[in-house]
Amino acid sequence: MPRLPKLSAPPLPAPLQAPPPRPGENGKRGPVEETKEAGIAVVDWVDERTSLSGAGRWLMFRKVPQGTNWFYTLGSATLFAFLNQAVTGVFLAMYYRPDPAGGAYESIRYVTNDVFLGQFVRGMHKWGSSVMVVLVFLHMGRTFFWGAYKYPRELNWVIGVVLLILTMVMSFTGYLLPFDQRAYWATIVGVNINGTGPLLGPYLSDFLRGGSEFGATTLSRFYAIHMLLLPGALIALIGAHLYLVTKLGTTAPPWQKAEAPQELREVEV
Ligand code: HEM
């Protein structure tokens, strides 16, 4: 088997390359040129001290298989939906009070009716959660039908399954937070369904309720899980997921025919 030639590193993108000298008036660079180059100087300054551009290039400039199409954007779309949830969630948390004696409901009412752009941000978060669930399922379908769960990507599939479960738990715990009638009764149904699971079911529903009664502890428990535990776990696992995507590359579509490497094709002729 002939050794394949080592691929050279991809070139730096144009904005990061050293600019050619551009003489302004009297052969000197003018203030416009200097301002334009200030950003590059900052990037250079940071890179000289951290060497982060190498990691950036490793992550961003990758060869992708022939036949890559729009279905490959579903993972990034899920990531974007997650970032939307993170940003809008931070603003909602600035107003939210996990108080079952009317405080939670009142804080949500206040955000919706009185805070500037509050209804918009709440809507982005509420609709964004459904968008993320739909996208994560579509992305999983794409990786399944493309056979991307096979060797060597089994671990990334397993991480993906955990990400799917965490996304669902995120939706479930968020649903209670407005603490209106619908949230309350829907969550009681959800917790009871969890309680019917074999062996662990009753322990799981007790854990979710924070005891045998549905009450104040349940709400603060759901809030802590929703805005601390799950986002932290999601960020860590998405990081591992993307590391493996970068390291292993993406799977070619199953209908794509393998091409012989250049040297072998030359030998055949
Ligand atoms: C928060 C949820 C998730 C995010 C943000 C995410 C993100 C990504 C991204 C950006 C990619 C590379 C581009 C692409 O192929 O679309 C990817 C690839 C992959 N993801 Fe996910 N993903 C998530 C959930 C899942 C789930 C639920 C599964 C399956 C159970 C999964 C399995 C995979 C696999 C196997 C690959 C490699 C694809 C290939 O080799 O072609 N991911 N993911």
Residues whose N, C-alpha, C, O or C-beta is under 5 A from the ligand:
A	BS01	HEM	F71 Y72 T73 L74 G75 S76 T78 L79 V136 M140 T143 A148 Y149 R153 N156 W157 G160 V161 L163 L164 I238 V245 G249 T250 T251
